[in-house]
Amino acid sequence: MHQQISSQGEQGSTLHRSGVGQAMAVLGGASTVGLVAELLEADEATVRTAVRQLAAGASARATFDDVDLAERILRDTPAEIRRELHSRAAKLLHDKGFPPCAVADQLVAAGAADHPWAAVVLLTAAAEALANDQIDRAVARLELAYRATRDPADRATIAIRLVRAEWRSSPSNRTRNYTRMRAAVRAGRVPASGLPAVVMFLLWHGQTQHADQALGQLDCGPLDEAAPKVDFLCAWLRSAHPPHAQRHPRLLTARARRHSAVAMQLSPHLLGAELLTSLFTGWPQAETVTLAQRLLTGHRLAPGTVETLAAAVHCLIYTDQLDVAAAWCDSLLAEAEARRAPTWQSIFTGLRAETMLRKGNARAAAEDAVFALNHVPAEQLGVWIGTPIAALVRALTLAGKHAAAEAQLRRPLPRALFESRFGLPYLHARGHHYLAVDNADEALRSFRRCGHLMRRWHMDFPWLVAWRNDVAAAHLALGEHGHARAVANRHLDLLGAASQHRTGGVSLRMLAATADRYQRVRLLRAAAAIARAGGCDLELATTLGELGAAHRAVGDHDKARLLNREAIRLADSCGADTLLRDLLGDRAQRPTPPSPRLRPHPNGLDTLSPAERRVAELAAHGKRNRDIAATLDITTSTVEQHLTRVYRKLEIARRTELTFVFTPTGPSVSATG
């Protein structure tokens, strides 16, 4: 290389100055006369003269840090000469004690790392680049370090770091580095310190066999070095992927230990392990909220803390600290956006969608869920996709957009989704979609499957998914009031008292639907009080609407109107359009012409749907609910629901008043009429 540059210099001063310019361009901001001379193995005086001539020839633009000029010089330099200069510059800067980043940039530009110290320098520089959110630069340094490393265990560790770096923007399982990581697991070459991260990546994509293999290796290897991460992994497995926790009981038992407050404060993984253990081994206590807040306030969002911070937000959601959870989602989202991490944004937007759904804000939940599903390719979201899809399906169902909800349910899903906690809200949302489209049998199957999984995984907590209330709703839709009462009462028995959790109010609402009109008022009043305290506008609107109907049924029309008005306001504010239409009695829609067999009625007869009219007319003729159901080929529960809406729309209190609304003339209604 030196001979090539010297021979150029012998052809004339211009070419000699060109060699100096090349060296200056390669060294960039590190350029000094002394370093350029050492790089070219030339005399300093000669280099200084060449620099002056360069500066004069370039109208004084050739300075040691002129980036544009340096780029032009490097573009005109043959690739072989350029790579050789960068390689020599890397050794020179390393020998002179320059920072690892400066040396690493030269190694990456050279495309080779043949020096024995190169891998260590590249890894150090990659860590600094990651800390500064320079992802592309970090990946380039790690990739070169991987090629420069020969030890299989070290290569496996670097592959994991590459996967984690790329994960921020592309959580794909089809990349070269993901394949390298998985091959290292199969070969048993991943060090114990790297196995927790590997297990999480594999389970994200539902690759359960590889994850079990990695867990088996972790079970057999030394754990002292990775103890905090393994502790968190074990608690995370119990809470997010319980089948894997059950398949490796010895590992989980070995790691089930408490840590000092100082140790937990220093390690987000130990604090996260304590938090998840506290939540999923008993009833959520104030201590759980305190631990979650401590974790979120004490540790910054980073590649190694995403899972722990997401777990802390989930704990706030499950303990009904919904406003606090939403605030933390906003904060973490802002940080993820500032650090250009789309995957992190998708995760925390999905958590915010779940939070908004629990607050009863269907409109906001849908917006957040769509963002989470579109910010990175949905096929890369793995089993975690269950979180935003569940929120979106539930929100669309509440908005009455059943075709759109059905389209979301047709999305392809990882088979392993239902081996993880993320499948539970999906089953809940799917069941409620089926309820909304009058397929109560299919809804019941979804709800029962959810309950079966929760019991099998020893996660039958009412704050996770209140599946018994869902089952009760399905039984009500089928007209099976006895079954509905039994399941709702069982949920209350598990709570100890309805007021212990907001889902207790839903149980009371289910029981009210099976009670007489006076008991219904009492039960719904208690349910409304719990709903107000629980912070879910949707549940409060639903309960108030039913309470208003109950007051109307006992003749208290003034109270009914006040309750209905508040329910309408809440339903409108949270985007629950289906509920809103029921509460309004379809008054917002264009009225259809009255049937020739119906007398006009000042209280809204024209607003009845065709199905409600058929049911109402048969009831006006003295038919019992069971007979109406048989005539129209619908369930008794559907008849009751239609009549409830009819009473509300017509502002009547009892069945006998229908006689004064409908004329007795005309043929009787048929099932097809």
Secondary structure in CASP SS format (residue, H / E / C, confidence):
PFRMAT SS
TARGET T0000
AUTHOR 0000-0000-0000
METHOD secondary structure of the structure
MODEL  1
M C 1.00
H H 1.00
Q H 1.00
Q H 1.00
I H 1.00
S H 1.00
S H 1.00
Q H 1.00
G H 1.00
E H 1.00
Q C 1.00
G C 1.00
S H 1.00
T H 1.00
L H 1.00
H H 1.00
R H 1.00
S H 1.00
G H 1.00
V H 1.00
G H 1.00
Q H 1.00
A H 1.00
M H 1.00
A H 1.00
V H 1.00
L H 1.00
G H 1.00
G H 1.00
A H 1.00
S C 1.00
T C 1.00
V H 1.00
G H 1.00
L H 1.00
V H 1.00
A H 1.00
E H 1.00
L H 1.00
L H 1.00
E C 1.00
A C 1.00
D C 1.00
E H 1.00
A H 1.00
T H 1.00
V H 1.00
R H 1.00
T H 1.00
A H 1.00
V H 1.00
R H 1.00
Q H 1.00
L H 1.00
A H 1.00
A H 1.00
G H 1.00
A C 1.00
S C 1.00
A C 1.00
R C 1.00
A C 1.00
T C 1.00
F C 1.00
D C 1.00
D C 1.00
V H 1.00
D H 1.00
L H 1.00
A H 1.00
E H 1.00
R H 1.00
I H 1.00
L H 1.00
R H 1.00
D H 1.00
T C 1.00
P C 1.00
A H 1.00
E H 1.00
I H 1.00
R H 1.00
R H 1.00
E H 1.00
L H 1.00
H H 1.00
S H 1.00
R H 1.00
A H 1.00
A H 1.00
K H 1.00
L H 1.00
L H 1.00
H H 1.00
D H 1.00
K C 1.00
G C 1.00
F C 1.00
P C 1.00
P H 1.00
C H 1.00
A H 1.00
V H 1.00
A H 1.00
D H 1.00
Q H 1.00
L H 1.00
V H 1.00
A H 1.00
A H 1.00
G C 1.00
A C 1.00
A C 1.00
D C 1.00
H C 1.00
P C 1.00
W C 1.00
A H 1.00
A H 1.00
V H 1.00
V H 1.00
L H 1.00
L H 1.00
T H 1.00
A H 1.00
A H 1.00
A H 1.00
E H 1.00
A H 1.00
L H 1.00
A H 1.00
N C 1.00
D C 1.00
Q C 1.00
I H 1.00
D H 1.00
R H 1.00
A H 1.00
V H 1.00
A H 1.00
R H 1.00
L H 1.00
E H 1.00
L H 1.00
A H 1.00
Y H 1.00
R H 1.00
A H 1.00
T C 1.00
R C 1.00
D C 1.00
P H 1.00
A H 1.00
D H 1.00
R H 1.00
A H 1.00
T H 1.00
I H 1.00
A H 1.00
I H 1.00
R H 1.00
L H 1.00
V H 1.00
R H 1.00
A H 1.00
E H 1.00
W H 1.00
R C 1.00
S C 1.00
S C 1.00
P C 1.00
S C 1.00
N C 1.00
R C 1.00
T C 1.00
R H 1.00
N H 1.00
Y H 1.00
T H 1.00
R H 1.00
M H 1.00
R H 1.00
A H 1.00
A H 1.00
V H 1.00
R H 1.00
A C 1.00
G C 1.00
R C 1.00
V C 1.00
P C 1.00
A H 1.00
S H 1.00
G H 1.00
L H 1.00
P H 1.00
A H 1.00
V H 1.00
V H 1.00
M H 1.00
F H 1.00
L H 1.00
L H 1.00
W H 1.00
H C 1.00
G C 1.00
Q C 1.00
T H 1.00
Q H 1.00
H H 1.00
A H 1.00
D H 1.00
Q H 1.00
A H 1.00
L H 1.00
G H 1.00
Q H 1.00
L H 1.00
D H 1.00
C H 1.00
G C 1.00
P C 1.00
L C 1.00
D C 1.00
E C 1.00
A C 1.00
A H 1.00
P H 1.00
K H 1.00
V H 1.00
D H 1.00
F H 1.00
L H 1.00
C H 1.00
A H 1.00
W H 1.00
L H 1.00
R H 1.00
S H 1.00
A H 1.00
H C 1.00
P H 1.00
P H 1.00
H H 1.00
A H 1.00
Q H 1.00
R H 1.00
H C 1.00
P H 1.00
R H 1.00
L H 1.00
L H 1.00
T H 1.00
A H 1.00
R H 1.00
A C 1.00
R C 1.00
R C 1.00
H C 1.00
S C 1.00
A H 1.00
V H 1.00
A H 1.00
M H 1.00
Q H 1.00
L H 1.00
S C 1.00
P H 1.00
H H 1.00
L H 1.00
L H 1.00
G H 1.00
A H 1.00
E H 1.00
L H 1.00
L H 1.00
T H 1.00
S H 1.00
L H 1.00
F H 1.00
T C 1.00
G C 1.00
W C 1.00
P C 1.00
Q C 1.00
A H 1.00
E H 1.00
T H 1.00
V H 1.00
T H 1.00
L H 1.00
A H 1.00
Q H 1.00
R H 1.00
L H 1.00
L H 1.00
T H 1.00
G H 1.00
H C 1.00
R C 1.00
L C 1.00
A C 1.00
P C 1.00
G C 1.00
T C 1.00
V H 1.00
E H 1.00
T H 1.00
L H 1.00
A H 1.00
A H 1.00
A H 1.00
V H 1.00
H H 1.00
C H 1.00
L H 1.00
I H 1.00
Y H 1.00
T C 1.00
D C 1.00
Q C 1.00
L H 1.00
D H 1.00
V H 1.00
A H 1.00
A H 1.00
A H 1.00
W H 1.00
C H 1.00
D H 1.00
S H 1.00
L H 1.00
L H 1.00
A H 1.00
E H 1.00
A H 1.00
E H 1.00
A H 1.00
R C 1.00
R C 1.00
A C 1.00
P H 1.00
T H 1.00
W H 1.00
Q H 1.00
S H 1.00
I H 1.00
F H 1.00
T H 1.00
G H 1.00
L H 1.00
R H 1.00
A H 1.00
E H 1.00
T H 1.00
M H 1.00
L H 1.00
R H 1.00
K C 1.00
G C 1.00
N C 1.00
A H 1.00
R H 1.00
A H 1.00
A H 1.00
A H 1.00
E H 1.00
D H 1.00
A H 1.00
V H 1.00
F H 1.00
A H 1.00
L H 1.00
N H 1.00
H C 1.00
V C 1.00
P C 1.00
A H 1.00
E H 1.00
Q H 1.00
L C 1.00
G H 1.00
V H 1.00
W H 1.00
I H 1.00
G H 1.00
T H 1.00
P H 1.00
I H 1.00
A H 1.00
A H 1.00
L H 1.00
V H 1.00
R H 1.00
A H 1.00
L H 1.00
T H 1.00
L H 1.00
A C 1.00
G C 1.00
K C 1.00
H H 1.00
A H 1.00
A H 1.00
A H 1.00
E H 1.00
A H 1.00
Q H 1.00
L H 1.00
R C 1.00
R C 1.00
P C 1.00
L C 1.00
P C 1.00
R H 1.00
A H 1.00
L H 1.00
F H 1.00
E H 1.00
S C 1.00
R C 1.00
F C 1.00
G H 1.00
L H 1.00
P H 1.00
Y H 1.00
L H 1.00
H H 1.00
A H 1.00
R H 1.00
G H 1.00
H H 1.00
H H 1.00
Y H 1.00
L H 1.00
A H 1.00
V C 1.00
D C 1.00
N C 1.00
A H 1.00
D H 1.00
E H 1.00
A H 1.00
L H 1.00
R H 1.00
S H 1.00
F H 1.00
R H 1.00
R H 1.00
C H 1.00
G H 1.00
H H 1.00
L H 1.00
M H 1.00
R H 1.00
R H 1.00
W C 1.00
H C 1.00
M C 1.00
D C 1.00
F C 1.00
P C 1.00
W C 1.00
L C 1.00
V C 1.00
A C 1.00
W H 1.00
R H 1.00
N H 1.00
D H 1.00
V H 1.00
A H 1.00
A H 1.00
A H 1.00
H H 1.00
L H 1.00
A H 1.00
L C 1.00
G C 1.00
E C 1.00
H H 1.00
G H 1.00
H H 1.00
A H 1.00
R H 1.00
A H 1.00
V H 1.00
A H 1.00
N H 1.00
R H 1.00
H H 1.00
L H 1.00
D H 1.00
L H 1.00
L H 1.00
G C 1.00
A C 1.00
A H 1.00
S H 1.00
Q H 1.00
H C 1.00
R H 1.00
T H 1.00
G H 1.00
G H 1.00
V H 1.00
S H 1.00
L H 1.00
R H 1.00
M H 1.00
L H 1.00
A H 1.00
A C 1.00
T C 1.00
A C 1.00
D C 1.00
R H 1.00
Y H 1.00
Q H 1.00
R H 1.00
V H 1.00
R H 1.00
L H 1.00
L H 1.00
R H 1.00
A H 1.00
A H 1.00
A H 1.00
A H 1.00
I H 1.00
A H 1.00
R H 1.00
A H 1.00
G H 1.00
G C 1.00
C C 1.00
D H 1.00
L H 1.00
E H 1.00
L H 1.00
A H 1.00
T H 1.00
T H 1.00
L H 1.00
G H 1.00
E H 1.00
L H 1.00
G H 1.00
A H 1.00
A H 1.00
H H 1.00
R H 1.00
A H 1.00
V C 1.00
G C 1.00
D C 1.00
H H 1.00
D H 1.00
K H 1.00
A H 1.00
R H 1.00
L H 1.00
L H 1.00
N H 1.00
R H 1.00
E H 1.00
A H 1.00
I H 1.00
R H 1.00
L H 1.00
A H 1.00
D H 1.00
S H 1.00
C C 1.00
G C 1.00
A C 1.00
D H 1.00
T H 1.00
L H 1.00
L H 1.00
R H 1.00
D H 1.00
L H 1.00
L H 1.00
G C 1.00
D C 1.00
R C 1.00
A C 1.00
Q C 1.00
R C 1.00
P C 1.00
T C 1.00
P C 1.00
P C 1.00
S C 1.00
P C 1.00
R C 1.00
L E 1.00
R C 1.00
P C 1.00
H C 1.00
P C 1.00
N C 1.00
G C 1.00
L H 1.00
D H 1.00
T H 1.00
L C 1.00
S C 1.00
P H 1.00
A H 1.00
E H 1.00
R H 1.00
R H 1.00
V H 1.00
A H 1.00
E H 1.00
L H 1.00
A H 1.00
A H 1.00
H C 1.00
G C 1.00
K C 1.00
R C 1.00
N H 1.00
R H 1.00
D H 1.00
I H 1.00
A H 1.00
A H 1.00
T H 1.00
L H 1.00
D C 1.00
I C 1.00
T C 1.00
T H 1.00
S H 1.00
T H 1.00
V H 1.00
E H 1.00
Q H 1.00
H H 1.00
L H 1.00
T H 1.00
R H 1.00
V H 1.00
Y H 1.00
R H 1.00
K H 1.00
L H 1.00
E C 1.00
I C 1.00
A C 1.00
R C 1.00
R H 1.00
T H 1.00
E H 1.00
L H 1.00
T H 1.00
F H 1.00
V C 1.00
F E 1.00
T C 1.00
P C 1.00
T C 1.00
G C 1.00
P C 1.00
S C 1.00
V C 1.00
S C 1.00
A C 1.00
T C 1.00
G C 1.00
END
